[in-house]
Amino acid sequence: MQSTLNVNGRDYRYFPISVLKEKGYDVDSLPYVTKILLENLLRKMDGKVVTEEHVKKLLDRTKEEIPFFPSRVILQDYTGIPLIVDLIAMRNAARKAGKDPGKINPVIPVQLVADHSLQVDLFGTSYALFENRALEYKRNRERYAALKWAQNNFKNMKIVPPGNGIVHQVNIEFLSEVVMEKDGLLYPDTLIGTDSHTTMVNGISVLGWGVGGLEAEAVIVGEPSYIVVPEVVGVELKGKPREGVTATDIVLSITEFLRKANVVGKIVEFYGEGLRYLSAQDKTTISNMSPEYGATAGFFPYMKSTSSYLSLTGRSREHIAIVENYLKAQGLYYDGKKKKYDSYLQFDLSKVETSIAGPANPEDRISVSNVSYIRKIIQTTVSKITGREETRTFRLQFGESDVAIKDGSIAIAAITSCTNTSNPDVLIGAALVARNAVQRGLSRRPYVKTSFAPGSPVVQEYLEKSGLQPYLDALGFHIVGFGCTTCIGNSGPLIREVEEAIKRDKMVTVAVLSGNRNFEGRINPLVSGSFLSSPLLVIAYSLAGRIDIDFSSEPLGYDPNGKPVFLKDIWPDLQTIRKYEKEFLKRKFYLLKKDRIFEGVDEWKELVVPTGSEYIFDPSSTYVREPPWFDTQSSLAPLKNARILAIFGDRITTDHISPAGAIVQDMDKYREIWRRLQNGDKGALNLADSPAARYLMEKGVSPDDFNSFGARRGNHEVMVRGGFSNPKIRNLMVEENGGFTVHYP
């Protein structure tokens, strides 16, 4: 049964969930996410795929499967290109079968944002942005050409070219509609994505989560995504955050809290008076890290602040009116009332402290005041890696300067990741920390590799217009590009002197980043631990140069007059941050970028792509290869007498199973193998202990052109050789870390 809703003088149709009241169901008390799933079933009910029984299962919260039809699918390039390759292969198979290949298209809207391939090769210069982008296109030209061909040939598919930001930020700023309209029918904007942090969009009341590639592919061609009726946990937010506490501190604390509460596989829905102290950007930061606290999604209901965000980011008044009226009609606009959740938790925002998390798990939160514990971590790491009982101080030469660097010093300080890099509170806050530090005469330590990769180009606009970007530049935090960079493992090489000392002397260093993940080996294979923090603290740690500083009693440095400068001396107050936001964070910046989001930079426009509707795979390509799935000549044989390959503990992640980072860790070793191969020594290949690296060298690819596993996911030959190859993976069947197992005769 459909109803009519008049907005802006026009009648729209919608499927009201209130009709279920007639059957005795208390719809008003349902969690907001349950109402969204309920509308999805009512709208898609056909008596076959979706039946009244599915509606009953959801209302009765029976732990059984129900179909879910997302409104759209969002992809990033690492995980999205394999899906596009499969669609191309489907077209080729249709052509070979005498069918019309042009009929192979996504059934629902698909959006792909190319953001994962940018690497921090250059930093600390004004031209790093352009040089890194040029290298990105040089390495990934084949992949990007395939994307551009797909953009030109597939219906219902849009590609956001590289250089436009991180997928989740692009999603909330430009792609999400909150309420969608098709042929006069209104319905909630929902989605699935092939990235775990797709959940960020729940911060603006769009229900969505990450799935595997095969599941996304099924949805793209019209199948539902089947989910078990989710248990919904209501988390009441109480209190007001203290002065100086950031959204990063809040999300790290919530991650620790919800991990302990075991919300794995559940949907978390936030409510309570604490919501009014969080901006829409704060909420998206919290929703972003749903995978880290284990939830399928962390959902925030729609409020007035959400409308303010939609307006700021360029949505029209007319569209916002549709959103508000529809959500109110469906009972999806936040009313402040407690809903009937499966379980309840309380979290007090007023108790959140300035925090970091590490050295290898995002839920391992540490208060920055707990210096003794941080020092214990460093000592334990030193002992584990080197066998030394005490930390050491090393002397490194940087130009004319002889510099002391201790175990536990910071090798990477990166403002990076979708979680933080477009939240104006923490970015303007970080820029003000930089300004205050520069004005006091402070500078970063020479051994720290610094980088700044905003999630949105809009950040560059307001930091430049406010005059704050030059202060970040002065500390080495020049913009290196608009993409995931360090958080996904594309941190690039360390400073040469530091890298040599790590290899030569077993010096123990760490990374500090404003990211969401810090699993072993992810950020950079040479650092011994990684700590998540707010962008403000990333700046502070780059000045201090070490992770075990006691900010309360130790200075970050000294001004030109020898006066100590402490963190409290350069930390901005929220009032100052908000003053800058009010003056420089403008709607026009978003409108300008929105108009150009699908255009791409010059390198994209200059890409030469195949013409016509047929994509011909290059058999010599090591990036994009036609998969064998549609080869009717091959057949699957049953497995017999199979043995156990590996036994893993509870800390196994997708990073371990199918890594996205570097293909090899010891580049010097593989450069030497390559040199010998070029001199005719074919036996040198036997020294290659990486099957993927061996395959690439056999195809004529030098180690310097290996790129990453993520970049080569369009080639199944590389990926099958890369499974379980993370150097930190631990198979309990053997003693050695890495991709090893027991050899059976």
Buried (B, 14 or more C-beta within 10 A) or exposed (E): EEEEBEBEEEEBBBBBBBBBEEEEBEBBEBBBBBBBBBBBBBBBBEEEEBBEEBBBBBBEBBEEEBBBBBBBBBBBBBBBBBBBBBBBBBBBBBBEEEEEBEEBBBEBBBBBBBBBBBBBBBBBEEEBBBBBBBBBBEBBBBBBBBBBBBBBBBEBBBBBBBBBBBBBBBBBBBBBBBBBBEEEEBBBBBBBBBBBBBBBBBBBBBBBBBBEBEBBBBBBBEBBBEBEBBBBBBBBBEBEBBEBBBBBBBBBBBBBBBBEBEBEEBBBBBBBEBBEBBBBBBBBBBBBBBBBBBBBBBBBBBBEBBBEBBBBBBBEEEBBEBBBBBBEBBBBBBEEEEBBBBEEBEBBBEEBBBBBBBBBBBBBBBBBBBBEEBBEBBBEBBBEBBEBEEBBEBEBEBEEEEBEBBBBBBBBBBBBBBBBBBBBBBBBBBBBBBBBBBEBEBEBBBBBBBBBBBBBBBBBBBBEBBEBBBBBBBBBBBBBBBBBBBBBBBBBBBBEBBBEBBEEEBBBBBBBBBBBBBBBBBBBBBBBBBBBBBBBBBBBBBBBBBBBBBBEEBBBBEBEEEEEBBBEBBBBEBEEBBEBBEEBBBEEBBEBBBEEBBEBBEBBEEBEBBEEBEBEBEEEBBBBBBBEEBEEEEEEEEEEEEEEEBEBEEEBBBBBBBBBBBBBBBBEBBBBBBEBBEEEEEEBBEEBBBBBBBBBBEEEBBBEEBBBBBBBBBBBBBBEBBBBBBBBBBBEEBEEBBBBBEEEE
